[in-house]
Amino acid sequence: MKLSRLYIATFLLSAVAFMPCRAQSTAAEPEQTEETDESEEPEDEDERSIRENPVIDGEDYDDEIIIPEFLKLKRNHIDFNGANWNALRNALGNTNRMPVSIVAIGDSHYQADFATGVVRDNLQLDYGNAGRGLVVPLRLSGTNEPHDYSFTSTHNWNSVKLMSQSWPRTMGFTGASITPVNMNSTFMVSTSERDDYNPFSSITVFHNGQFFVTGVTDEDGNALSFVATPSKDYTEIRLTKDVNAARIHFDSAGDLTIFGANLSGQRPGLFFHTIGNNGATYDTYNRIATTGRGISALQPKLIIISLGTNEAFGHFNKQSFKNSIDRLVKDIRSQNPDATLLLVTPMECQRSRVITHRSSSKGRRRRRTVRTSRVYEVNSNVAKVREAIAEYGKDNHIAVYDWYNVAGGSGASAKWINAGLFSRDRVHHSMRGYTLQGELLYQALREAFRPQSK
């Protein structure tokens, strides 16, 4: 039996006072303060910028995973809510003959692919590696990209990303769209040299508009034999050998927009595709309007939706949020009727606000001093988001992975901060934290994939 890399131990944290949920600046107070007026400033742009441009603390984490005792491991399972996963289990039992595709849709927690990369690695060890799967031109669209692939070009492109206020061109289901400035252009897709087990011999380019492949070369400029087969929403390029990098030469008619590509080894096994966008919500994917149709080309057997963190910032209306979930779920189900769905709740995080301190000093020359500090507190809306997702899943017989409770429930964010599992922004995890999250989700999925006893 294959074992994951999980190593269960405990942090000796029970006797330690955890970091407070609210921390203020320690700047010195003015002397002889006559009065201090502490008032809350309107929410600044920094908080949104943090969620749309995250900085993850730490480097790749390859050590043994230590499980803190404050996690609720007994809850690390998927609640099926009456959903039947047997078709998915049957498909996974035949991955030695036919590849199975899983699609995970999320926000900034998924864009960098840290936690989902751990899930991919472990599941492909269990079921076989069918290929890297979906790669998205995130860097070309002006944002961060996972470390295990690159989507590059030496030519100029016009780009737009999901969280742009306006989309001057068609937005793809991946949340990124690039349009070549010149009608004759190239781009290169490649997998990391560290992942030399991930060669590919098929490149399915997802696009809108006319896309005519004129040639394919390797990274040294040597021509590769290929056959390009166009379809309505994509073009499949099949090579005659496995490669780790391919440059696509193409012509367009001026209306071309590219959304991403699927890298396949044309072999059995499992694909784990990730679609992640910083700042994303259910409504931003609904705004695309073609999310379900787009992912249908990946032929998913399981679709994981992990959103809700960003909805917890700002005013939260439970019914409106449920309506947003319902709209995305219905779109995905209508285009992927044979796919199993899994909803994931977000864990507790913290939010910040700026406090302005006004004071005046006594003396012949009265001085007024204004200074600011940033304070942090638990984002109480996350618990409301978690409750809404859990209720929606139960009411609609859709499976739910309650990451909120697995991670520790109420009060978990302070414990994660104290354990070094959160980044400094207190919204995103550190590399250790994402590695831990990925391992636990993998364990829950593996349990759910096993045949259920009657």
C-alpha positions as CSV (number, residue, x, y, z in Angstrom):
1,M,0.0,0.0,0.0
2,K,1.3,3.4,-1.0
3,L,1.8,5.8,1.9
4,S,1.7,9.6,1.7
5,R,4.6,11.7,3.1
6,L,2.5,12.6,6.2
7,Y,4.3,12.2,9.5
8,I,2.0,12.7,12.4
9,A,3.5,14.4,15.4
10,T,2.5,17.3,17.7
11,F,3.7,20.7,18.3
12,L,4.2,21.4,22.0
13,L,1.9,24.4,21.7
14,S,-0.8,23.6,24.3
15,A,1.2,25.4,27.1
16,V,2.1,28.3,24.9
17,A,0.1,31.5,24.8
18,F,-0.8,31.9,21.2
19,M,-0.3,35.2,19.3
20,P,-3.2,37.6,20.0
21,C,-5.8,38.0,17.3
22,R,-5.3,41.8,17.5
23,A,-1.9,43.4,17.5
24,Q,-1.1,47.1,17.4
25,S,2.0,49.0,16.5
26,T,4.4,49.7,19.4
27,A,5.4,53.2,18.3
28,A,6.0,55.6,21.3
29,E,3.2,57.8,22.5
30,P,3.7,61.6,22.4
31,E,4.7,63.1,25.8
32,Q,2.2,65.0,27.9
33,T,-0.7,63.8,25.9
34,E,-3.8,65.9,26.5
35,E,-6.2,64.0,24.4
36,T,-6.0,61.0,22.0
37,D,-8.6,60.5,19.4
38,E,-8.5,57.0,18.0
39,S,-10.7,56.6,15.0
40,E,-11.0,54.0,12.3
41,E,-9.9,55.0,8.8
42,P,-11.9,53.8,5.8
43,E,-10.5,50.5,4.5
44,D,-7.4,51.2,2.4
45,E,-6.3,49.6,-0.8
46,D,-3.5,47.6,0.8
47,E,-5.9,44.8,2.0
48,R,-7.2,44.2,-1.5
49,S,-3.7,44.4,-2.9
50,I,-2.5,41.7,-0.5
51,R,-5.2,39.3,-1.7
52,E,-4.6,40.0,-5.4
53,N,-0.8,40.1,-5.1
54,P,0.2,37.7,-2.3
55,V,3.7,37.2,-1.0
56,I,4.2,33.7,0.3
57,D,6.7,33.3,3.1
58,G,9.3,30.5,2.9
59,E,10.8,28.3,0.2
60,D,9.8,24.9,-1.1
61,Y,9.2,22.7,1.9
62,D,10.5,19.2,1.5
63,D,10.9,18.1,5.2
64,E,8.7,15.7,6.9
65,I,5.3,17.1,7.6
66,I,4.5,17.7,11.3
67,I,0.9,17.8,12.2
68,P,0.1,20.3,15.0
69,E,-2.2,19.0,17.7
70,F,-4.7,21.8,17.2
71,L,-5.8,20.4,13.8
72,K,-8.9,18.3,13.9
73,L,-7.8,15.2,12.1
74,K,-10.9,13.2,13.0
75,R,-12.8,15.7,10.7
76,N,-10.3,15.3,7.8
77,H,-12.8,13.6,5.5
78,I,-15.3,14.5,2.9
79,D,-19.0,14.8,3.8
80,F,-20.8,13.3,0.8
81,N,-24.2,14.8,1.7
82,G,-25.9,12.0,-0.2
83,A,-23.8,12.4,-3.4
84,N,-22.9,9.2,-5.3
85,W,-19.2,9.0,-6.1
86,N,-19.3,5.5,-7.5
87,A,-18.8,6.6,-11.1
88,L,-15.7,8.5,-10.1
89,R,-14.4,5.5,-8.1
90,N,-14.9,3.2,-11.1
91,A,-13.0,5.6,-13.4
92,L,-10.1,5.8,-10.9
93,G,-10.0,2.0,-10.8
94,N,-9.2,2.0,-14.6
95,T,-6.5,4.7,-14.8
96,N,-4.1,2.0,-16.0
97,R,-6.1,2.0,-19.3
98,M,-7.8,5.4,-19.5
99,P,-6.7,8.7,-18.0
100,V,-8.9,10.5,-15.4
101,S,-9.0,14.2,-15.1
102,I,-9.6,16.3,-11.9
103,V,-10.1,20.1,-12.1
104,A,-9.6,22.3,-9.1
105,I,-10.9,25.9,-9.3
106,G,-9.9,28.4,-6.7
107,D,-8.4,31.8,-5.8
108,S,-4.9,32.9,-4.7
109,H,-4.6,29.8,-2.5
110,Y,-4.6,27.8,-5.7
111,Q,-2.9,30.1,-8.3
112,A,0.6,29.5,-7.1
113,D,-0.2,25.7,-7.0
114,F,1.6,25.0,-3.7
115,A,-1.1,23.0,-1.9
116,T,-2.6,21.6,-5.2
117,G,0.8,20.7,-6.4
118,V,1.2,18.4,-3.3
119,V,-2.2,16.8,-4.1
120,R,-1.2,16.3,-7.8
121,D,2.2,14.7,-6.9
122,N,0.6,12.3,-4.4
123,L,-2.4,11.3,-6.6
124,Q,-0.2,10.8,-9.6
125,L,2.1,8.5,-7.5
126,D,-1.1,6.5,-6.7
127,Y,-2.8,6.5,-10.1
128,G,-0.1,7.3,-12.6
129,N,1.1,10.5,-14.3
130,A,-0.9,11.3,-17.4
131,G,0.9,14.7,-17.8
132,R,1.3,18.1,-16.3
133,G,-2.1,19.1,-17.5
134,L,-3.4,22.7,-17.7
135,V,-0.8,25.5,-17.9
136,V,-2.0,29.1,-18.0
137,P,-0.1,32.2,-19.4
138,L,-0.3,33.9,-16.0
139,R,3.1,35.6,-16.2
140,L,2.3,36.9,-19.7
141,S,-1.0,38.3,-18.3
142,G,0.9,40.2,-15.5
143,T,0.7,37.9,-12.5
144,N,2.5,35.1,-10.7
145,E,2.8,31.6,-12.2
146,P,3.4,28.1,-10.6
147,H,7.1,27.1,-10.4
148,D,6.9,23.8,-12.3
149,Y,6.0,25.1,-15.7
150,S,6.6,28.2,-17.9
151,F,4.4,29.8,-20.5
152,T,6.7,32.4,-22.2
153,S,7.1,34.3,-25.4
154,T,9.7,36.7,-26.9
155,H,7.0,38.5,-28.8
156,N,4.6,41.3,-27.6
157,W,1.1,40.5,-26.3
158,N,-1.8,42.4,-25.0
159,S,-3.1,40.8,-21.9
160,V,-5.9,40.8,-19.4
161,K,-6.4,39.0,-16.1
162,L,-9.5,37.9,-14.2
163,M,-9.5,40.7,-11.6
164,S,-9.1,43.5,-14.2
165,Q,-12.0,46.0,-13.9
166,S,-12.7,45.7,-17.6
167,W,-12.0,43.0,-20.2
168,P,-11.3,44.6,-23.6
169,R,-11.1,41.1,-25.1
170,T,-12.7,37.7,-24.5
171,M,-11.9,36.3,-21.0
172,G,-11.2,32.5,-21.0
173,F,-12.2,30.0,-18.4
174,T,-8.7,30.0,-16.9
175,G,-9.0,33.6,-15.8
176,A,-6.1,34.8,-18.1
177,S,-6.2,36.0,-21.8
178,I,-3.4,37.0,-24.0
179,T,-3.6,38.4,-27.6
180,P,-0.6,38.6,-29.9
181,V,0.3,42.1,-31.2
182,N,1.6,40.6,-34.4
183,M,-0.4,38.1,-36.5
184,N,2.8,36.0,-36.9
185,S,4.0,35.0,-33.5
186,T,5.3,32.3,-31.2
187,F,5.0,31.1,-27.6
188,M,6.8,28.4,-25.6
189,V,5.4,26.0,-23.1
190,S,7.8,23.9,-20.9
191,T,7.8,21.8,-17.8
192,S,10.4,22.4,-15.1
193,E,13.8,20.7,-15.4
194,R,13.3,19.4,-11.9
195,D,10.2,17.6,-13.1
196,D,11.9,15.6,-15.9
197,Y,9.3,12.8,-15.3
198,N,6.7,15.1,-16.8
199,P,7.4,15.1,-20.6
200,F,4.5,15.7,-23.0
201,S,3.7,14.8,-26.6
202,S,0.4,16.6,-27.0
203,I,-0.4,20.3,-26.5
204,T,-4.1,21.4,-26.6
205,V,-4.2,25.2,-26.9
206,F,-7.4,26.8,-25.6
207,H,-8.3,29.9,-27.6
208,N,-10.9,32.1,-29.2
209,G,-10.4,33.2,-32.8
210,Q,-8.4,31.8,-35.6
211,F,-5.2,30.0,-34.7
212,F,-3.1,28.4,-37.6
213,V,-0.1,26.4,-36.4
214,T,2.8,26.9,-38.9
215,G,5.5,25.0,-37.0
216,V,6.7,23.5,-33.7
217,T,10.4,23.6,-32.5
218,D,12.2,22.4,-29.4
219,E,14.0,24.8,-27.1
220,D,17.1,24.6,-29.4
221,G,15.2,25.6,-32.5
222,N,15.0,22.1,-34.0
223,A,11.9,21.3,-35.9
224,L,9.4,18.8,-34.4
225,S,7.0,16.7,-36.5
226,F,3.4,17.5,-35.5
227,V,-0.2,17.2,-36.6
228,A,-2.5,20.1,-35.6
229,T,-6.3,19.4,-35.3
230,P,-8.5,22.5,-34.8
231,S,-11.8,22.4,-32.9
232,K,-14.3,25.1,-31.9
233,D,-12.6,26.2,-28.6
234,Y,-9.2,24.6,-28.9
235,T,-6.5,23.2,-31.2
236,E,-4.7,19.9,-30.4
237,I,-1.1,19.6,-31.5
238,R,0.3,16.1,-31.4
239,L,4.0,15.5,-31.6
240,T,5.8,12.3,-32.6
241,K,8.0,12.2,-29.5
242,D,8.0,13.3,-25.9
243,V,9.5,16.7,-25.0
244,N,9.9,19.0,-22.0
245,A,9.6,22.2,-24.1
246,A,8.0,23.2,-27.3
247,R,7.8,26.5,-29.2
248,I,4.6,27.0,-31.1
249,H,4.8,29.1,-34.3
250,F,1.4,30.3,-35.5
251,D,-0.5,32.8,-37.7
252,S,-3.7,34.5,-36.7
253,A,-6.2,36.8,-38.3
254,G,-6.1,39.5,-35.6
255,D,-8.9,38.0,-33.5
256,L,-6.9,35.5,-31.6
257,T,-7.0,35.2,-27.8
258,I,-5.2,32.4,-26.0
259,F,-6.3,31.1,-22.5
260,G,-3.9,28.3,-21.8
261,A,-2.8,24.8,-22.9
262,N,-3.1,21.2,-21.7
263,L,0.2,19.3,-21.7
264,S,-0.5,15.5,-22.1
265,G,1.8,12.6,-22.3
266,Q,-0.9,10.6,-24.2
267,R,-0.6,7.9,-21.6
268,P,-2.9,6.5,-18.9
269,G,-2.9,7.9,-15.4
270,L,-4.3,11.0,-13.7
271,F,-4.5,14.7,-14.6
272,F,-4.8,17.2,-11.8
273,H,-5.6,20.6,-13.4
274,T,-5.6,23.8,-11.4
275,I,-7.3,27.0,-12.2
276,G,-6.5,29.7,-9.6
277,N,-6.7,33.5,-9.7
278,N,-5.7,35.9,-7.1
279,G,-8.7,37.7,-5.6
280,A,-11.2,35.4,-7.3
281,T,-14.7,34.8,-6.0
282,Y,-17.7,32.8,-7.2
283,D,-19.0,35.9,-8.9
284,T,-15.8,36.6,-10.8
285,Y,-16.0,33.1,-12.3
286,N,-19.7,33.6,-13.0
287,R,-18.7,36.8,-14.8
288,I,-16.7,34.8,-17.3
289,A,-20.0,33.0,-18.2
290,T,-18.2,30.1,-20.0
291,T,-16.4,28.5,-17.1
292,G,-18.4,25.3,-17.4
293,R,-18.0,25.0,-21.1
294,G,-14.3,25.8,-20.9
295,I,-13.4,23.1,-18.4
296,S,-15.5,20.5,-20.3
297,A,-12.7,20.2,-22.8
298,L,-10.6,18.7,-20.0
299,Q,-13.2,16.0,-19.6
300,P,-13.2,16.1,-15.8
301,K,-14.5,13.3,-13.6
302,L,-14.1,15.4,-10.4
303,I,-14.4,19.2,-10.1
304,I,-13.2,20.8,-6.9
305,I,-14.4,24.4,-6.1
306,S,-12.4,26.1,-3.4
307,L,-13.6,29.8,-3.0
308,G,-14.9,32.1,-0.3
309,T,-11.9,33.8,1.3
310,N,-12.3,36.9,-0.8
311,E,-16.1,37.1,-0.3
312,A,-15.4,37.3,3.5
313,F,-13.8,40.8,3.0
314,G,-16.3,43.5,2.9
315,H,-20.1,43.3,3.4
316,F,-21.3,39.6,3.4
317,N,-24.9,38.6,2.6
318,K,-25.5,34.9,3.1
319,Q,-28.3,34.4,0.6
320,S,-26.6,36.5,-2.1
321,F,-23.5,34.3,-1.6
322,K,-25.5,31.1,-1.9
323,N,-27.0,32.4,-5.1
324,S,-23.5,33.0,-6.4
325,I,-22.5,29.4,-5.5
326,D,-25.7,28.1,-7.2
327,R,-25.1,30.0,-10.4
328,L,-21.5,28.6,-10.8
329,V,-22.6,25.1,-9.8
330,K,-25.4,25.1,-12.3
331,D,-23.2,26.4,-15.1
332,I,-20.5,23.7,-14.4
333,R,-23.1,20.9,-14.1
334,S,-24.9,21.8,-17.3
335,Q,-21.7,21.5,-19.3
336,N,-20.2,18.6,-17.3
337,P,-23.1,16.3,-16.4
338,D,-20.9,13.3,-15.7
339,A,-18.6,15.1,-13.3
340,T,-18.6,14.8,-9.5
341,L,-18.5,18.1,-7.6
342,L,-16.7,18.9,-4.3
343,L,-17.0,22.2,-2.5
344,V,-14.2,23.3,-0.1
345,T,-14.7,25.8,2.7
346,P,-12.0,28.4,3.5
347,M,-10.2,28.4,6.9
348,E,-10.2,31.3,9.3
349,C,-7.9,34.1,8.4
350,Q,-7.4,37.7,9.7
351,R,-8.0,41.1,8.3
352,S,-6.3,44.4,9.0
353,R,-7.4,48.0,9.2
354,V,-5.6,51.3,9.7
355,I,-6.2,53.2,12.9
356,T,-5.4,57.0,13.1
357,H,-4.2,58.3,16.5
358,R,-4.6,62.1,17.0
359,S,-3.0,63.7,20.1
360,S,-2.0,67.1,21.3
361,S,0.8,68.0,23.8
362,K,0.6,70.5,26.6
363,G,2.9,73.5,26.8
364,R,3.3,77.1,25.4
365,R,3.5,75.8,21.9
366,R,0.7,73.3,21.5
367,R,1.6,70.5,19.1
368,R,-0.9,68.1,17.4
369,T,0.4,64.7,16.4
370,V,-1.2,62.3,13.9
371,R,0.1,58.8,13.5
372,T,-1.3,55.5,12.2
373,S,-1.0,51.9,13.0
374,R,-2.3,48.7,11.5
375,V,-4.3,46.3,13.6
376,Y,-5.3,42.7,12.9
377,E,-8.3,40.8,14.0
378,V,-10.1,37.6,13.1
379,N,-12.2,38.0,10.0
380,S,-15.5,36.8,11.4
381,N,-17.1,36.6,8.0
382,V,-15.1,33.5,7.1
383,A,-17.2,31.5,9.6
384,K,-20.4,32.8,7.9
385,V,-18.9,31.8,4.5
386,R,-18.1,28.3,5.8
387,E,-21.6,27.9,7.1
388,A,-23.2,29.0,3.8
389,I,-21.1,26.5,1.8
390,A,-21.8,23.7,4.1
391,E,-25.5,24.4,4.0
392,Y,-25.6,24.7,0.2
393,G,-23.8,21.4,-0.1
394,K,-26.1,19.6,2.3
395,D,-29.3,21.1,0.7
396,N,-28.1,20.2,-2.9
397,H,-26.5,16.8,-2.2
398,I,-23.0,18.1,-3.1
399,A,-20.0,16.8,-1.2
400,V,-18.2,19.3,1.0
401,Y,-14.6,19.2,2.4
402,D,-14.8,21.4,5.5
403,W,-11.3,22.8,5.6
404,Y,-12.4,25.4,8.1
405,N,-13.0,22.8,10.7
406,V,-10.1,20.5,9.7
407,A,-7.7,23.5,10.1
408,G,-8.9,24.1,13.7
409,G,-12.2,25.9,13.4
410,S,-12.7,29.2,15.3
411,G,-9.5,30.6,16.6
412,A,-7.3,28.6,14.2
413,S,-5.7,31.6,12.6
414,A,-3.8,32.7,15.7
415,K,-2.5,29.1,16.2
416,W,-1.4,28.9,12.6
417,I,0.4,32.2,12.9
418,N,2.1,31.1,16.0
419,A,3.2,27.8,14.4
420,G,4.7,29.6,11.3
421,L,2.0,28.2,9.0
422,F,0.7,31.6,7.9
423,S,2.4,34.3,5.8
424,R,2.8,37.8,7.2
425,D,-0.4,39.0,5.6
426,R,-2.4,36.6,7.8
427,V,-4.5,35.6,4.8
428,H,-2.2,33.2,2.9
429,H,-0.3,30.3,4.3
430,S,3.5,29.9,4.4
431,M,5.1,27.2,2.2
432,R,4.9,24.9,5.2
433,G,1.2,25.7,5.7
434,Y,0.3,25.0,2.0
435,T,2.3,21.8,2.1
436,L,0.3,20.7,5.1
437,Q,-3.0,21.7,3.5
438,G,-2.2,19.8,0.4
439,E,-1.2,16.6,2.3
440,L,-4.5,16.7,4.3
441,L,-6.6,17.3,1.2
442,Y,-4.9,14.4,-0.4
443,Q,-5.6,12.1,2.5
444,A,-9.3,13.1,2.5
445,L,-9.5,12.5,-1.3
446,R,-7.8,9.1,-1.0
447,E,-10.3,8.0,1.7
448,A,-13.2,9.2,-0.5
449,F,-11.9,7.4,-3.5
450,R,-12.0,4.0,-1.8
451,P,-15.0,1.8,-2.3
452,Q,-17.6,2.5,0.4
453,S,-18.8,-0.3,2.6
454,K,-22.6,-0.9,2.5
